[in-house]
Amino acid sequence: MKKYVYTGFLLGTIILAGCNEIEETKEQAIEEPTKPMAAGQNIEIEYLSDTDKEDSTVVASSPLDLTQEQKENYYKEYVTLIELANSKYNENMEIERIDNFNDEDWIEVEAFEKMLEDRANAKFVVSKNNDKYSPVSVPKTAKLYIGSNETTINFKGSFETQLNSNTSNGRQLFSKFNSISSEIEGNDGRWSQTGYDPLLIDGGTSYIIAIGGKYSQSGIISFHTIELEFHCDKNGGIS
């Protein structure tokens, strides 16, 4: 890299300094090598629609008014983004069929990419039951947090209990798991339960149930597993 030294003449100093600063910036841009990708990031292609733009302003997720041809082009870019996001975050997200997209689902590519990042980092928070319920119908509530959005999913478990005389003073224990169901609250996306795996622990006083499901919103389908715990008290009340 050239270094410029200015001595002597004051005439034209400001102009010359400005010109040389621009020239030095150009040379740095040419000579400085590209930084390698971080470990584990095997993404080497550009997938934003405006790769040549130097403006880094994030595009707002306002719905776009597109022709059918434009929708098909955007859809191809969405598909590429989901494939890259799955590789980056070790996820298995899917995209809705193009004819299942709602008008409000058509957004700029950068905004769609941000939604994929939020979906990959989604988390469940389960509300604790303070009341005791009949084994026949035990409610549980979980919040699904995706970015700044919050979605409520309601669960309902069904069990059977019986008095076990082998325990100290005799107490009720779980004797059977019947079923568990779930449904989304409101119209914030679609939730579909895909399966469950119950595990009886703590000498028959508790069940841990892993529940699988898929959540669809804004054209993105993501798959989730949530664990719920159910506890049986000595009188057979379930929380």
VEXDREN-2710 file (C-alpha; in Angstrom, 1 decimal):
% VEXDREN-2710
k/r/px/py/pz
1/MET/0.0/0.0/0.0
2/LYS/1.4/3.4/-1.0
3/LYS/1.9/6.0/1.6
4/TYR/1.5/9.6/0.7
5/VAL/3.6/12.3/2.4
6/TYR/2.8/15.9/2.1
7/THR/5.5/18.5/2.7
8/GLY/6.2/22.0/1.7
9/PHE/3.5/23.6/-0.4
10/LEU/0.3/24.7/1.2
11/LEU/-1.4/25.6/-2.0
12/GLY/-4.0/23.0/-3.0
13/THR/-3.4/20.9/0.2
14/ILE/-7.1/20.4/0.9
15/ILE/-7.9/19.3/-2.7
16/LEU/-4.9/17.0/-2.9
17/ALA/-5.6/15.4/0.4
18/GLY/-9.2/14.7/-0.6
19/CYS/-8.1/13.1/-3.9
20/ASN/-5.4/11.0/-2.3
21/GLU/-7.8/9.8/0.4
22/ILE/-10.2/8.6/-2.3
23/GLU/-7.4/6.9/-4.2
24/GLU/-6.1/5.1/-1.1
25/THR/-9.6/3.8/-0.3
26/LYS/-9.9/2.4/-3.8
27/GLU/-6.5/0.6/-3.5
28/GLN/-7.5/-0.9/-0.1
29/ALA/-10.7/-2.2/-1.6
30/ILE/-8.7/-3.9/-4.4
31/GLU/-5.8/-5.3/-2.3
32/GLU/-7.5/-6.4/0.9
33/PRO/-8.3/-10.1/0.7
34/THR/-11.9/-11.4/1.4
35/LYS/-12.2/-12.8/5.0
36/PRO/-12.9/-16.5/5.2
37/MET/-16.3/-17.8/6.3
38/ALA/-16.7/-18.8/9.9
39/ALA/-16.3/-22.5/10.7
40/GLY/-19.4/-24.5/9.9
41/GLN/-20.8/-22.0/7.5
42/ASN/-20.7/-23.7/4.1
43/ILE/-22.8/-20.9/2.4
44/GLU/-20.8/-19.5/-0.4
45/ILE/-23.4/-18.2/-2.8
46/GLU/-25.3/-14.9/-2.6
47/TYR/-29.0/-15.3/-2.3
48/LEU/-30.4/-11.9/-1.8
49/SER/-32.1/-10.3/-4.7
50/ASP/-30.0/-7.1/-4.6
51/THR/-26.5/-8.5/-4.3
52/ASP/-24.9/-5.5/-6.0
53/LYS/-26.4/-2.9/-3.8
54/GLU/-24.1/-1.3/-1.2
55/ASP/-27.0/-0.1/0.8
56/SER/-27.4/-2.4/3.9
57/THR/-30.9/-1.1/4.8
58/VAL/-33.1/-4.0/5.9
59/VAL/-36.3/-4.2/3.8
60/ALA/-39.5/-3.9/5.8
61/SER/-41.8/-6.9/5.8
62/SER/-44.6/-5.1/4.1
63/PRO/-46.6/-7.3/1.7
64/LEU/-45.8/-6.9/-2.0
65/ASP/-48.2/-6.5/-4.9
66/LEU/-46.8/-8.9/-7.4
67/THR/-47.8/-10.4/-10.7
68/GLN/-48.0/-14.1/-11.1
69/GLU/-44.6/-14.2/-12.9
70/GLN/-43.0/-12.1/-10.1
71/LYS/-44.5/-14.5/-7.5
72/GLU/-42.9/-17.4/-9.2
73/ASN/-39.5/-15.7/-9.2
74/TYR/-39.8/-14.7/-5.5
75/TYR/-40.9/-18.3/-4.7
76/LYS/-37.7/-19.7/-6.3
77/GLU/-35.6/-17.4/-4.1
78/TYR/-37.6/-18.4/-1.0
79/VAL/-36.9/-22.1/-1.8
80/THR/-33.2/-21.3/-2.0
81/LEU/-33.3/-19.4/1.3
82/ILE/-35.0/-22.3/3.1
83/GLU/-32.4/-24.8/1.8
84/LEU/-29.6/-22.5/3.0
85/ALA/-31.2/-21.9/6.4
86/ASN/-31.7/-25.6/7.0
87/SER/-28.1/-26.2/6.3
88/LYS/-27.0/-23.3/8.5
89/TYR/-29.2/-24.0/11.5
90/ASN/-29.5/-27.8/11.1
91/GLU/-33.2/-27.5/10.7
92/ASN/-35.8/-29.2/8.4
93/MET/-38.1/-26.3/7.5
94/GLU/-40.3/-26.5/4.5
95/ILE/-42.1/-24.0/2.3
96/GLU/-45.8/-24.0/1.6
97/ARG/-46.9/-24.7/-2.0
98/ILE/-47.0/-21.5/-4.0
99/ASP/-50.8/-21.6/-4.3
100/ASN/-51.1/-21.8/-0.5
101/PHE/-49.4/-18.4/-0.1
102/ASN/-51.6/-15.6/1.1
103/ASP/-51.3/-12.1/-0.3
104/GLU/-49.6/-11.0/2.9
105/ASP/-47.0/-13.7/2.6
106/TRP/-45.3/-12.1/-0.3
107/ILE/-42.5/-10.0/1.2
108/GLU/-39.0/-8.9/0.2
109/VAL/-36.3/-11.6/0.2
110/GLU/-34.3/-10.0/3.0
111/ALA/-37.4/-10.0/5.2
112/PHE/-38.2/-13.6/4.4
113/GLU/-34.6/-14.5/5.3
114/LYS/-35.0/-12.8/8.7
115/MET/-38.2/-14.8/9.3
116/LEU/-36.3/-18.0/8.7
117/GLU/-33.7/-17.0/11.2
118/ASP/-36.4/-16.3/13.8
119/ARG/-38.2/-19.6/13.1
120/ALA/-35.0/-21.6/13.5
121/ASN/-34.5/-19.9/16.9
122/ALA/-38.1/-20.4/18.1
123/LYS/-38.7/-21.6/21.6
124/PHE/-41.5/-23.0/23.8
125/VAL/-42.3/-21.8/27.3
126/VAL/-44.7/-23.9/29.3
127/SER/-47.0/-22.4/31.9
128/LYS/-47.0/-24.1/35.2
129/ASN/-50.3/-25.6/36.5
130/ASN/-51.2/-24.3/39.9
131/ASP/-54.5/-26.3/40.1
132/LYS/-55.2/-30.0/40.3
133/TYR/-57.3/-31.6/37.7
134/SER/-59.2/-34.8/37.1
135/PRO/-57.0/-37.4/35.3
136/VAL/-59.6/-37.5/32.5
137/SER/-58.7/-34.0/31.2
138/VAL/-55.6/-32.2/32.3
139/PRO/-54.8/-28.9/30.5
140/LYS/-51.4/-27.4/29.7
141/THR/-50.5/-24.2/27.9
142/ALA/-47.4/-23.4/26.1
143/LYS/-46.2/-20.2/24.3
144/LEU/-44.3/-20.5/21.1
145/TYR/-42.0/-17.5/20.7
146/ILE/-40.8/-16.7/17.2
147/GLY/-38.9/-13.4/17.1
148/SER/-41.2/-10.8/18.7
149/ASN/-44.3/-12.9/17.9
150/GLU/-46.0/-15.0/20.6
151/THR/-48.4/-17.9/19.8
152/THR/-50.4/-19.9/22.3
153/ILE/-50.9/-23.6/22.0
154/ASN/-53.2/-25.5/24.3
155/PHE/-52.7/-29.1/25.3
156/LYS/-55.0/-31.6/27.0
157/GLY/-53.8/-34.9/28.5
158/SER/-55.9/-37.9/29.6
159/PHE/-54.7/-40.4/32.1
160/GLU/-55.9/-43.0/34.6
161/THR/-54.7/-43.4/38.2
162/GLN/-55.2/-46.0/40.9
163/LEU/-54.5/-46.4/44.6
164/ASN/-51.2/-48.2/45.2
165/SER/-51.0/-49.9/48.6
166/ASN/-47.2/-50.5/48.2
167/THR/-46.4/-46.9/48.7
168/SER/-46.1/-45.4/52.2
169/ASN/-49.6/-44.7/53.6
170/GLY/-51.0/-45.6/50.2
171/ARG/-51.3/-43.1/47.5
172/GLN/-52.6/-42.6/43.9
173/LEU/-50.2/-43.3/41.0
174/PHE/-50.5/-43.1/37.3
175/SER/-51.8/-46.4/36.0
176/LYS/-52.4/-45.5/32.3
177/PHE/-51.8/-42.8/29.7
178/ASN/-54.7/-42.5/27.3
179/SER/-54.0/-39.6/24.9
180/ILE/-52.9/-36.0/24.5
181/SER/-54.2/-33.4/22.0
182/SER/-53.2/-29.9/21.1
183/GLU/-54.6/-26.9/19.2
184/ILE/-53.5/-23.4/18.5
185/GLU/-55.3/-20.5/20.0
186/GLY/-56.6/-17.8/17.6
187/ASN/-55.6/-17.4/14.0
188/ASP/-51.9/-16.9/14.3
189/GLY/-50.7/-19.6/12.0
190/ARG/-51.6/-23.3/11.9
191/TRP/-50.4/-26.1/14.3
192/SER/-50.7/-29.8/13.6
193/GLN/-49.7/-32.4/16.1
194/THR/-47.7/-35.2/14.5
195/GLY/-47.1/-37.6/17.4
196/TYR/-46.1/-38.2/21.0
197/ASP/-43.9/-40.3/23.2
198/PRO/-45.0/-40.8/26.9
199/LEU/-42.5/-41.8/29.6
200/LEU/-43.6/-42.8/33.1
201/ILE/-41.0/-41.8/35.8
202/ASP/-40.5/-41.3/39.5
203/GLY/-42.2/-44.5/40.6
204/GLY/-45.4/-43.7/38.7
205/THR/-45.9/-40.2/40.1
206/SER/-44.9/-38.3/36.9
207/TYR/-45.2/-38.5/33.1
208/ILE/-43.0/-36.8/30.7
209/ILE/-44.6/-36.6/27.2
210/ALA/-42.6/-35.5/24.2
211/ILE/-45.0/-34.0/21.6
212/GLY/-44.1/-33.4/18.0
213/GLY/-45.9/-30.9/15.8
214/LYS/-45.5/-28.7/12.8
215/TYR/-46.3/-25.0/12.7
216/SER/-47.1/-23.1/9.5
217/GLN/-47.1/-19.3/9.1
218/SER/-46.1/-16.9/6.4
219/GLY/-45.4/-19.7/3.9
220/ILE/-42.9/-21.4/6.3
221/ILE/-43.4/-24.8/7.8
222/SER/-41.3/-25.7/10.8
223/PHE/-41.2/-28.8/13.0
224/HIS/-41.0/-28.7/16.7
225/THR/-40.9/-31.0/19.8
226/ILE/-42.0/-29.9/23.2
227/GLU/-41.8/-31.9/26.5
228/LEU/-44.7/-31.6/29.0
229/GLU/-44.6/-32.9/32.5
230/PHE/-47.7/-34.2/34.4
231/HIS/-47.6/-34.9/38.1
232/CYS/-50.0/-37.0/40.2
233/ASP/-50.5/-36.1/43.9
234/LYS/-51.3/-38.6/46.6
235/ASN/-55.1/-38.0/46.1
236/GLY/-55.0/-38.5/42.3
237/GLY/-55.1/-34.8/41.4
238/ILE/-53.0/-34.1/38.2
239/SER/-51.0/-30.9/37.6
END
